[in-house]
Amino acid sequence: MKKRIISLLLIAGVMCTTAVPAFAADADSARRQPYVDSENATLADAPSNNTMVIMPRTAQEKSYTIPGGKGSITSNAWRTTGNGTWSGNTLQWNYQVSAVYSGTYTVSKIRTTWQGSASMRNSASLTLGISNSGGSAGASSSWSYVSTVSKYWENSNGAKNSSYTSNMIATPGVDYRSGTIAIANEAKVTLSGDPKPYAINASA
């Protein structure tokens, strides 16, 4: 009987100790995901060349099937891999975001809203390569997560997609924490005759 109790206690102890690292990893991952503040997003600068391009990237594509056979809305987030490219004292990453509607319904408006984040220190800043999009770390030498301002690009001319291409910039690059850059995107569509918007998020 005593041996059985001891065995059960040992098993319970192993279960408890293995569950903690998994929880910690999930919590850290959640902190690293940028929050897309779509309600307070501001319009992005008019892109000079807003075409999709092929580039080495990490990416995520997520889709939501709209009830009632109304098609689907897909959010895409891409960014270049690795720890960025040096340009002067800055580190830069190319990124692309898009919202794509698939279906036969007429689109009233479709919007892509995005935000970047990274761990930084010493008052370093992170921007989306767009005016008035920056976020800054505190003056401390300790690492802290910085989020940019949310930006959006919207089409209301019946188009079934909305996309934007630019670059994230960390200044100065020496105060960027390796492996922490991220871009998140919310895709939202409103269909003609249906006042309810449908949205889905992706991040990379």
PyMOL commands that set and color helices and strands:
alter all, ss='L'
color gray80, all
select helices_A, chain A and resi 2-32+38-40+173-175
alter helices_A, ss='H'
color red, helices_A
select strands_A, chain A and resi 42-43+58-65+72-79+85-87+90-102+107-120+125-127+135-136+144-147+151-155+161-171+182-191+198-203
alter strands_A, ss='S'
color yellow, strands_A
deselect
rebuild
show_as cartoon
